[in-house]
Structures are given as structure tokens and as C-alpha cells.
Amino acid sequence: MRYSPSGVALIFVVAVSNHKS
């Protein structure tokens, strides 16, 4: 399975938001 830069960025943003929340 290939990971797209946008997909990785989206997951990163979600992770940070979830951690802050």
C-alpha cells in the first residue's frame, strides 16, 4: 500500500488535534 503526502499530512493533523483536544 502506498502512502500519499497529503494522506500522511491529514493523519498528522488529526493526531495533533486529537492530542490537543
C-alpha positions as CSV (number, residue, x, y, z in Angstrom):
1,M,0.0,0.0,0.0
2,R,1.4,3.4,-0.9
3,Y,1.1,6.5,1.3
4,S,0.4,9.8,-0.3
5,P,1.9,13.0,1.2
6,S,-1.5,14.6,1.6
7,G,-2.7,11.5,3.4
8,V,0.2,11.5,5.8
9,A,-0.3,15.2,6.5
10,L,-4.0,14.6,7.1
11,I,-3.3,11.9,9.6
12,F,-0.7,14.0,11.3
13,V,-3.1,17.0,11.7
14,V,-5.8,14.7,13.1
15,A,-3.4,13.2,15.5
16,V,-2.2,16.6,16.8
17,S,-5.8,17.9,17.0
18,N,-6.9,14.7,18.9
19,H,-3.9,15.1,21.3
20,K,-4.7,18.7,22.0
21,S,-8.4,18.1,22.5
